[in-house]
Amino acid sequence: MPIEQCSKCGTQGDPIEEALYMGKIEPLIKANVCRPCWVEWTNMRVMVINELRLNLGDPSGRDQLKQQMWTFLNLPKEE
């Protein structure tokens, strides 16, 4: 069953079925992002880490990567 509307591309698309291991935000991502846009983000994530020289062992690096993901996928604001 396709998701209603992807927050990134605005179309109905195939849902993400595999586990993302994203904790509390995983249901939000699965409800708002189609599989092709998620694959696009996973490819972009490597470039973001390298370009910004993020240290994922540091909480600020993880927070910055999360913010980039939020912006890239056009997810609704966190409350």
N, C-alpha and C positions, 0 to 999 in steps of 0.2 A: 504494500500500500504506500503510495508516494506521500511525501510530506506536503502540507497545504501550500506553503510558499517559502522558498529558500530566502534567507535574509541577505545573501550575497548576490545571487543572480536573479532573484525574483520569480523564478519558475517553479513549477511542481517537479520534483525530482525523486529519484530513488533514495530511500532513507539510508542512513549509516547503520549497518547491522552489527559490525564487529565491535568488540569492547575497545574503548578509547583510553581507559585508565586515567580519566580526568577528574575523578572525585565528584564533588557536588555540582560542577558545571556540565558534566557529561549529559544529563537529561536535556538541559537547555540547548546544547550543541546539536544533539540528535533530533530535537524537535524543530530546530530552525535552520539547519544546514543540510543540503543534499550531498550525496556521496561524491559527485564530481568536484564540487567546491571544496569538500574536505580534502580530497586528494591534491587539489591545487594548493591548499594551505600546507599540507605536509611537505610538498616540494619547496614552497616558499619559505617555510620555517628554517630549513638549512641555510638558505641565503641570508635570512634575517640574523640568525645566530652568528654567521661569519662576518657579515657586513658591520654589525654593531659590536662585534667582539664580545658577545655575552658570555659570562661565566655562569653556567647553570647550577653550579655548586653554591652560588651566592643567592640569597633570597631576592635581592634587588634585580639580578639578572633574570630570574624566573618571572618576577613581576613585570619586567619590561617585555619579555617574550609574550606573556599573557595579554598585555595591553596591545601589542602588535597584532596578535591573533584576533582580539576583540574587534579591532579596527578593520582588519582585512576581511573578516567574515561579516562585518556590519551587524554584529549582535546587539540586542537591546541593552541599555545601560544596566549595570549591576545596581542592586538596591542595598 
